[in-house]
Amino acid sequence: MGSYNLKVYEYATGIQLRMYNQALIYSEKNQSVPLIGLIDEVDKKVHTYELLEERKERSSQVSASRAISTLYEIARANIWEYFVTFTFNRQKIDSSNYELLTEKVRIWLSHLKQRYAPNLKYILVPELHKDGVHYHFHALIANTGNIDFIDSGVKHNGNTIYNIGNWKFGFTTASKVIDSARASSYITKYITKDLCSVTKFKKRYWASRNCDRPKVRTYCLPYEEIGKFLDDNIHLLQYTKEVVIDSCGLAITYIEMKKE
């Protein structure tokens, strides 16, 4: 068990610092929690309908937040080549059957690695349609080997849109990734509380085993020392953002820095 007030993530294209306004404790078995500001849940024994609905809503939000955080960290640790969207022809396959779709995509990616790109790296995320019933998928891919990217003849913001030649379940679009960090942030937007609600106890994203993970270090330092470090390296700072979690009085400052 230990404590920290600063967490440093080393990604493929930059460094992110997460500075907390209070120390967090952690152990191998438990998640990080604030040393102070913990609130007793006085409603633990209350079982009203409204409270149960509120807890369901909160559970979906927490589940989405955890998935987004993990997905973002894996995505940021890698350099991506293409952003791909996979859609399904409803005349050929039931695009409302989540298990069927995920199995078809998983097998297709496995065949793609075997035949065209043995070192293929990918992150795959489903998107729930507005109708709340049907799905399509998005992916970031790299190490694409001999995958057949066909020029669709369409451009978006000056960038060529490709199709993947051997996708047989519907339609694909693929565009080259210009900024891996931005693409990593973008793909997380598909992990929504609605998706988490309808896919309870199911996977919400897939990452190939060869995806890199960020290097993470924790520190417990005087805030004056952290401030001095930032002042000395102000030329590397790109942006900062503060997020406040009112329920426990926790404020997190996210600091994005260039990688020297």
N, C-alpha and C positions, 0 to 999 in steps of 0.2 A: 504494500500500500504506500502511496506517495501523494504528492500534491504538485500542481503547476498552475501558473497564470499566463503562460505563453506556450503556444503550440506552433511549430514550424513545419510546413509541408513543402518539400522540394519536388516540383513537377518537371515535366520535360521542357517546358518553355518559360518557367519562372518560379518564383518563391512566394508562398503565401504565409503571412503571419496571422495568427488569431490570438489577440490579446484580450484577456478576461479581466473584468473590473474586480474580481475576487478570486481567490485561489480555489481550484477544484481538486477534490480527492479522487483517487482512482484505485482500483485493484484489478487483478486479472479476471475476476469473476463478475465484477459489477461495472456499470457504466459510470462515467464521470458525473459527479454531482457537486453543487456548491457547498463549500464549507459552512457558509452562513446563508441565511435567507430561505432555508427550507420551510415549507408551509405544511402544517398538519392538515390532512384531508378529513375534515370534520363530518363530511357527508358519506363516509365509507359504508355506513349501515343504512343509508337512505335508499329506498328502491322505488322511487316514483318513476312514472313513465318518462317525464321530462328529463330526469336525471340520467336515465338509461340512454335516451336518445342523445343527450349531450355527450355522454361517455363514448358512444359509438362514433359521433362526429370527431371527438378528440382523438380517438384511436386511429381513425382514417388519416387524420392530419399528421399524427406522429409517425404512422407507418410510411406515409408519403415522404415525410422529411428525412427519415432514415434512409430510404431507398435513394432519394435524390442525392444525399450527401455521399453515400458510398459510390453511386454511379459517377458523380462528378469527379471524385478523387481518382477513380480508375481512369476515366477519360482524360483528365488533365495530365496524367503521368505518361501519356503516349502522344506520338505524332501521327496524325491521320491523313489519309490521301483522298478519300471520297466520303461524301454523305449520301446515303442511299435510302430510297423509300420503296417498300414492297407493298403492292396492293393485290387484292384477290378478286378474280372474276367469280361472281356469285352463281354463275351458271355452271362453273366447274367445281367449286368448293364452298362449303358452308362457312362464310366469313364471320359467323357468330359463335362458332365452336372454338373456344380459346385453346383447349387441349389439342385439338386436331391441327390448328394453325401452327402452334408452337412446335409440334412434332414434325410437321412438314418442313418448316423453315430450318429446324435443327438438322434434319437429314440432308436437306439441300446444301446447307453450309458445309456439312461433313464431306459431301461429294465434291463440292467446289475445292475444298482443301486437297482432297485426294487427287483430283484430276488437273487442276489449273494453278493452285496457289498453296503449296505445302506449308508455307509459313504465314498463311493468312491470319491476320489479327482483326478482331471485331468486337464491337459492343452493339447489342441488339435490344431495341425497346419497342413495345407495342404502343399503339395509340388507339384509344377508344373513340369511336365516332360519336358525333353529337346525338345520334339516336340512342346511345347507351347500350347498343346491342352488338354492333359489328366492329371489326378491328382491321387495322393495317399495321405495318411495322416500319421502323426507321433504324438505320444502322450507320455507324462510323466504321470504316474498314481501312486497313493498311496492309502492306506486303502483298499486293494484289496479283503478283506473278503474271500468268497468262490469261487472266479473266478477260472475256470478250466485252469491251465497252464500245457500244455502237453509237455514233453521233446521231442524235434524234433530229437534227436540223433546227432545234429550238435553242435559243439563248435566253438566259435570265440575268439581267444586270451585266450583260456582256460576257457571261460565263456559259460555256457550252453545256447543254444537258444531254447526258448519255442514257442509253438503255443497256441493261445486262442481257446478253443474248440468250442464255440458257434458262431463264426464269420462265417456267411453264404454267404457273398458277394464276397469272394475271398480268400486271403491268409494273415496270420498274422505272425509276428515274435515279440518276446518279450525277452528282456535280463535284468537281474538285474542291477540296478544302483549302481555303486560303489562310485561315487563322485557326489553328487547332484549339487554342484556348477558348475562342468564341464558339466554335462548334461544340466543344465539350459542355459549355454552359447551355447552349441551345437545345441539345438533345435531352437534357434533364426536364425540360418543360412538359414533356409527354407523361412524366410520372405525376399524376394528379390524384387527389383524394377520391375522385369518382372511380378511377382505374383501380385504386387500392381497395375500394369497397367491393367491387365486383370480382376481384381476383384474390380474395382473402385466402391465405394459406397457399398461394401459388406464386411462382416466380414472376417478377415484374421486369426483369432485364436479364440479359445473358452476356457474359464477357468471356472471350476465349482464354484458355489457360496461359497463353503466351503474352497476355497483356501485362505490361509493367505496372507496378504499384508505386505510389509515392513514398519517398523516404520521410518519415515523421519523427520529429524530436520534440520533447517537452522540457520546459524550464520553469523554475520558480525563482524569479528575479525581482529586485526592487524596480518599481516603475520608473524611477529616475534613470536607472541603468538602461532600461529599454528605450526611454526617450532619447538618451545620449546616442545609442546605437542608430536610431532612426535619423537623428540630426546629422550624424557623421556620414550617413549613406543616403541622404535626401535625393541625390542624383539618380538613385535606382528606384525611387518610389514612383508608382504608376497611378494608384488611386487607393482611397480608404473608404470604408463603409462601416457604419455601426448598426448592430441589430440588438434590440432590447427585448428580453424575455421577462415580462412583467410578473409572471406567476412566481418567480424565484428571485427577482431583483437582479438578474444577471444581464450584463451588457457585454457584447462581443464586438471588438473592433477588428475588421478584416483589412489587412494591409497587403496589397499586391506589389511585388518588387521584381525588377528585372534580374535576370540571372547573369552574373558576370562570367 
